[in-house]
Amino acid sequence: MLVEELETLEGRVRLVVGLVAKLREEKAALAQRIEELQSVVKVHEEQVGELEAARQKDREQLAHMREEREEVRLKVDRLLEEIARIEVSIESGT
């Protein structure tokens, strides 16, 4: 009876040792996967940073282009006013 119990316990211990070994392997595989995913996340973070920088640059360029457009519009308005004055002076001189 004692021998049977020892054999039963030995079987359980072997089972537990096997499970522990399997869990260690799975833990190592998961640790590797975590490292891989962290690398992917780092790359994505860098890409997001680059995209945000590009977006900011685009916004600045757009603001500059709007300012230039406004300056050109004002110049065109002044030129049209000057043309209108010249036309009036030509017509009144005729």
BAVOVO-250199 format. One line per field, with one value per atom (N, C-alpha, C): chain; x, y, z; residue number from 0; residue in three letters. Coordinates in nm, 3 decimals. Example, Ala and Ser with C-alpha at 12.3 -4.5 7.8 and 13.67 -1.06 7.14 Angstrom:
// BAVOVO-250199
chaine (A,A,A,A,A,A)
c1 (1.319,1.230,1.320,1.285,1.367,1.290)
c2 (-0.569,-0.450,-0.330,-0.225,-0.106,0.003)
c3 (0.780,0.780,0.780,0.708,0.714,0.787)
num (0,0,0,1,1,1)
residu (ALA,ALA,ALA,SER,SER,SER)
//
This chain:
// BAVOVO-250199
chaine (A,A,A,A,A,A,A,A,A,A,A,A,A,A,A,A,A,A,A,A,A,A,A,A,A,A,A,A,A,A,A,A,A,A,A,A,A,A,A,A,A,A,A,A,A,A,A,A,A,A,A,A,A,A,A,A,A,A,A,A,A,A,A,A,A,A,A,A,A,A,A,A,A,A,A,A,A,A,A,A,A,A,A,A,A,A,A,A,A,A,A,A,A,A,A,A,A,A,A,A,A,A,A,A,A,A,A,A,A,A,A,A,A,A,A,A,A,A,A,A,A,A,A,A,A,A,A,A,A,A,A,A,A,A,A,A,A,A,A,A,A,A,A,A,A,A,A,A,A,A,A,A,A,A,A,A,A,A,A,A,A,A,A,A,A,A,A,A,A,A,A,A,A,A,A,A,A,A,A,A,A,A,A,A,A,A,A,A,A,A,A,A,A,A,A,A,A,A,A,A,A,A,A,A,A,A,A,A,A,A,A,A,A,A,A,A,A,A,A,A,A,A,A,A,A,A,A,A,A,A,A,A,A,A,A,A,A,A,A,A,A,A,A,A,A,A,A,A,A,A,A,A,A,A,A,A,A,A,A,A,A,A,A,A,A,A,A,A,A,A,A,A,A,A,A,A,A,A,A,A,A,A)
c1 (0.081,0.000,0.086,0.188,0.279,0.353,0.389,0.458,0.365,0.239,0.142,0.122,0.116,0.100,0.223,0.342,0.464,0.467,0.425,0.420,0.320,0.207,0.106,0.163,0.228,0.289,0.400,0.478,0.585,0.526,0.417,0.350,0.299,0.245,0.196,0.311,0.421,0.537,0.591,0.599,0.646,0.552,0.423,0.326,0.347,0.365,0.386,0.517,0.622,0.750,0.734,0.663,0.638,0.559,0.457,0.378,0.462,0.548,0.634,0.728,0.785,0.874,0.798,0.676,0.594,0.562,0.527,0.495,0.617,0.735,0.857,0.879,0.856,0.870,0.770,0.646,0.542,0.575,0.630,0.667,0.777,0.876,0.983,0.929,0.838,0.778,0.698,0.625,0.547,0.638,0.748,0.843,0.899,0.930,0.979,0.874,0.751,0.641,0.621,0.635,0.622,0.731,0.854,0.962,0.933,0.881,0.848,0.740,0.638,0.529,0.576,0.666,0.720,0.798,0.869,0.941,0.843,0.736,0.634,0.572,0.541,0.481,0.578,0.706,0.806,0.812,0.810,0.812,0.688,0.573,0.449,0.452,0.506,0.516,0.605,0.715,0.804,0.732,0.657,0.583,0.479,0.410,0.310,0.377,0.494,0.567,0.605,0.651,0.687,0.565,0.454,0.331,0.282,0.290,0.248,0.337,0.468,0.560,0.527,0.501,0.465,0.334,0.239,0.111,0.132,0.216,0.243,0.310,0.403,0.471,0.370,0.279,0.175,0.087,0.052,-0.031,0.042,0.171,0.248,0.256,0.278,0.284,0.149,0.042,-0.092,-0.118,-0.079,-0.098,-0.017,0.105,0.189,0.126,0.076,0.013,-0.112,-0.187,-0.305,-0.264,-0.158,-0.109,-0.066,0.007,0.051,-0.069,-0.170,-0.289,-0.358,-0.365,-0.429,-0.350,-0.217,-0.134,-0.156,-0.160,-0.182,-0.320,-0.421,-0.557,-0.562,-0.494,-0.491,-0.421,-0.312,-0.242,-0.330,-0.400,-0.489,-0.600,-0.657,-0.763,-0.711,-0.588,-0.531,-0.507,-0.459,-0.437,-0.569,-0.673,-0.804,-0.857,-0.835,-0.878,-0.800,-0.671,-0.589,-0.633,-0.664,-0.713,-0.845,-0.931,-1.060,-1.038,-0.946,-0.917,-0.861,-0.773,-0.714,-0.824,-0.914,-1.024,-1.113,-1.140,-1.225,-1.154,-1.025,-0.954,-0.945,-0.930,-0.927,-1.061,-1.169,-1.304,-1.338,-1.298,-1.332,-1.243,-1.131,-1.043,-1.087,-1.173,-1.215,-1.326)
c2 (-0.118,0.000,0.126,0.128,0.242,0.258,0.147,0.150,0.205,0.167,0.217,0.368,0.414,0.558,0.635,0.578,0.642,0.646,0.540,0.537,0.639,0.652,0.751,0.892,0.917,1.047,1.075,0.973,0.988,1.024,0.963,0.994,1.137,1.179,1.318,1.417,1.384,1.472,1.483,1.370,1.372,1.456,1.443,1.522,1.671,1.707,1.848,1.899,1.819,1.860,1.880,1.793,1.809,1.935,1.961,2.083,2.208,2.205,2.320,2.344,2.236,2.251,2.309,2.262,2.313,2.460,2.496,2.636,2.726,2.677,2.756,2.782,2.680,2.697,2.799,2.787,2.882,3.023,3.033,3.164,3.226,3.147,3.197,3.240,3.161,3.196,3.326,3.341,3.463,3.584,3.565,3.675,3.719,3.623,3.655,3.731,3.685,3.752,3.895,3.914,4.048,4.139,4.089,4.169,4.207,4.110,4.138,4.245,4.233,4.330,4.468,4.470,4.599,4.665,4.586,4.641,4.699,4.626,4.673,4.803,4.808,4.928,5.045,5.021,5.127,5.182,5.092,5.136,5.219,5.173,5.247,5.383,5.389,5.518,5.613,5.561,5.646,5.695,5.605,5.644,5.750,5.733,5.832,5.967,5.963,6.087,6.156,6.077,6.133,6.191,6.120,6.169,6.297,6.302,6.424,6.542,6.516,6.623,6.671,6.576,6.613,6.691,6.650,6.721,6.864,6.880,7.014,7.100,7.040,7.114,7.155,7.064,7.095,7.210,7.207,7.316,7.449,7.448,7.572,7.622,7.530,7.569,7.624,7.560,7.606,7.746,7.770,7.903,8.007,7.969,8.062,8.089,7.985,8.002,8.090,8.074,8.160,8.305,8.328,8.465,8.523,8.445,8.492,8.520,8.432,8.452,8.583,8.610,8.734,8.855,8.846,8.957,8.981,8.874,8.885,8.943,8.896,8.948,9.098,9.142,9.285,9.365,9.310,9.378,9.387,9.277,9.277,9.379,9.383,9.482,9.624,9.652,9.786,9.817,9.717,9.738,9.764,9.689,9.711,9.849,9.894,10.029,10.133,10.110,10.202,10.204,10.088,10.080,10.155,10.136,10.207,10.357,10.404,10.549,10.598,10.521,10.560,10.567,10.467,10.467,10.589,10.622,10.739,10.866,10.874,10.996,11.003,10.889,10.888,10.928,10.873,10.905,11.050,11.102,11.242,11.336,11.291,11.374,11.375,11.285,11.276,11.367)
c3 (0.000,0.000,0.000,0.080,0.086,-0.047,-0.106,-0.236,-0.343,-0.338,-0.436,-0.421,-0.297,-0.275,-0.322,-0.296,-0.344,-0.496,-0.559,-0.706,-0.757,-0.691,-0.730,-0.714,-0.600,-0.577,-0.679,-0.711,-0.808,-0.945,-0.981,-1.106,-1.109,-0.996,-0.987,-0.996,-0.928,-0.931,-1.073,-1.144,-1.283,-1.370,-1.345,-1.420,-1.395,-1.267,-1.231,-1.292,-1.285,-1.342,-1.493,-1.559,-1.703,-1.732,-1.651,-1.670,-1.647,-1.545,-1.517,-1.635,-1.690,-1.806,-1.925,-1.946,-2.057,-2.035,-1.912,-1.882,-1.900,-1.867,-1.888,-2.037,-2.117,-2.262,-2.315,-2.268,-2.311,-2.264,-2.142,-2.090,-2.176,-2.215,-2.300,-2.436,-2.491,-2.620,-2.609,-2.499,-2.478,-2.459,-2.388,-2.369,-2.504,-2.589,-2.724,-2.803,-2.794,-2.866,-2.815,-2.685,-2.627,-2.683,-2.692,-2.749,-2.894,-2.970,-3.110,-3.120,-3.036,-3.040,-2.994,-2.897,-2.853,-2.966,-3.044,-3.159,-3.261,-3.285,-3.380,-3.330,-3.201,-3.142,-3.155,-3.130,-3.140,-3.282,-3.380,-3.521,-3.551,-3.505,-3.530,-3.462,-3.341,-3.273,-3.351,-3.404,-3.485,-3.610,-3.674,-3.794,-3.762,-3.649,-3.609,-3.584,-3.520,-3.496,-3.626,-3.722,-3.852,-3.922,-3.915,-3.979,-3.912,-3.780,-3.711,-3.747,-3.759,-3.798,-3.940,-4.029,-4.166,-4.169,-4.088,-4.082,-4.033,-3.932,-3.880,-3.986,-4.059,-4.167,-4.273,-4.307,-4.406,-4.357,-4.230,-4.174,-4.185,-4.153,-4.161,-4.305,-4.399,-4.540,-4.586,-4.542,-4.580,-4.525,-4.402,-4.343,-4.421,-4.458,-4.535,-4.672,-4.737,-4.867,-4.856,-4.749,-4.729,-4.712,-4.636,-4.619,-4.753,-4.831,-4.963,-5.052,-5.047,-5.129,-5.091,-4.961,-4.915,-4.963,-4.957,-5.005,-5.153,-5.231,-5.376,-5.403,-5.328,-5.347,-5.321,-5.214,-5.184,-5.295,-5.347,-5.457,-5.581,-5.611,-5.727,-5.707,-5.587,-5.559,-5.579,-5.530,-5.547,-5.695,-5.768,-5.912,-5.985,-5.949,-6.011,-5.979,-5.855,-5.818,-5.900,-5.915,-5.993,-6.139,-6.194,-6.332,-6.345,-6.245,-6.249,-6.246,-6.164,-6.158,-6.290,-6.349,-6.479,-6.585,-6.584,-6.683,-6.664,-6.539,-6.512,-6.561,-6.533,-6.574,-6.727,-6.794,-6.940,-6.995,-6.938,-6.987,-6.961,-6.847,-6.819,-6.900,-6.945,-7.028,-7.173,-7.210,-7.349,-7.382)
num (0,0,0,1,1,1,2,2,2,3,3,3,4,4,4,5,5,5,6,6,6,7,7,7,8,8,8,9,9,9,10,10,10,11,11,11,12,12,12,13,13,13,14,14,14,15,15,15,16,16,16,17,17,17,18,18,18,19,19,19,20,20,20,21,21,21,22,22,22,23,23,23,24,24,24,25,25,25,26,26,26,27,27,27,28,28,28,29,29,29,30,30,30,31,31,31,32,32,32,33,33,33,34,34,34,35,35,35,36,36,36,37,37,37,38,38,38,39,39,39,40,40,40,41,41,41,42,42,42,43,43,43,44,44,44,45,45,45,46,46,46,47,47,47,48,48,48,49,49,49,50,50,50,51,51,51,52,52,52,53,53,53,54,54,54,55,55,55,56,56,56,57,57,57,58,58,58,59,59,59,60,60,60,61,61,61,62,62,62,63,63,63,64,64,64,65,65,65,66,66,66,67,67,67,68,68,68,69,69,69,70,70,70,71,71,71,72,72,72,73,73,73,74,74,74,75,75,75,76,76,76,77,77,77,78,78,78,79,79,79,80,80,80,81,81,81,82,82,82,83,83,83,84,84,84,85,85,85,86,86,86,87,87,87,88,88,88,89,89,89,90,90,90,91,91,91,92,92,92,93,93,93)
residu (MET,MET,MET,LEU,LEU,LEU,VAL,VAL,VAL,GLU,GLU,GLU,GLU,GLU,GLU,LEU,LEU,LEU,GLU,GLU,GLU,THR,THR,THR,LEU,LEU,LEU,GLU,GLU,GLU,GLY,GLY,GLY,ARG,ARG,ARG,VAL,VAL,VAL,ARG,ARG,ARG,LEU,LEU,LEU,VAL,VAL,VAL,VAL,VAL,VAL,GLY,GLY,GLY,LEU,LEU,LEU,VAL,VAL,VAL,ALA,ALA,ALA,LYS,LYS,LYS,LEU,LEU,LEU,ARG,ARG,ARG,GLU,GLU,GLU,GLU,GLU,GLU,LYS,LYS,LYS,ALA,ALA,ALA,ALA,ALA,ALA,LEU,LEU,LEU,ALA,ALA,ALA,GLN,GLN,GLN,ARG,ARG,ARG,ILE,ILE,ILE,GLU,GLU,GLU,GLU,GLU,GLU,LEU,LEU,LEU,GLN,GLN,GLN,SER,SER,SER,VAL,VAL,VAL,VAL,VAL,VAL,LYS,LYS,LYS,VAL,VAL,VAL,HIS,HIS,HIS,GLU,GLU,GLU,GLU,GLU,GLU,GLN,GLN,GLN,VAL,VAL,VAL,GLY,GLY,GLY,GLU,GLU,GLU,LEU,LEU,LEU,GLU,GLU,GLU,ALA,ALA,ALA,ALA,ALA,ALA,ARG,ARG,ARG,GLN,GLN,GLN,LYS,LYS,LYS,ASP,ASP,ASP,ARG,ARG,ARG,GLU,GLU,GLU,GLN,GLN,GLN,LEU,LEU,LEU,ALA,ALA,ALA,HIS,HIS,HIS,MET,MET,MET,ARG,ARG,ARG,GLU,GLU,GLU,GLU,GLU,GLU,ARG,ARG,ARG,GLU,GLU,GLU,GLU,GLU,GLU,VAL,VAL,VAL,ARG,ARG,ARG,LEU,LEU,LEU,LYS,LYS,LYS,VAL,VAL,VAL,ASP,ASP,ASP,ARG,ARG,ARG,LEU,LEU,LEU,LEU,LEU,LEU,GLU,GLU,GLU,GLU,GLU,GLU,ILE,ILE,ILE,ALA,ALA,ALA,ARG,ARG,ARG,ILE,ILE,ILE,GLU,GLU,GLU,VAL,VAL,VAL,SER,SER,SER,ILE,ILE,ILE,GLU,GLU,GLU,SER,SER,SER,GLY,GLY,GLY,THR,THR,THR)
//
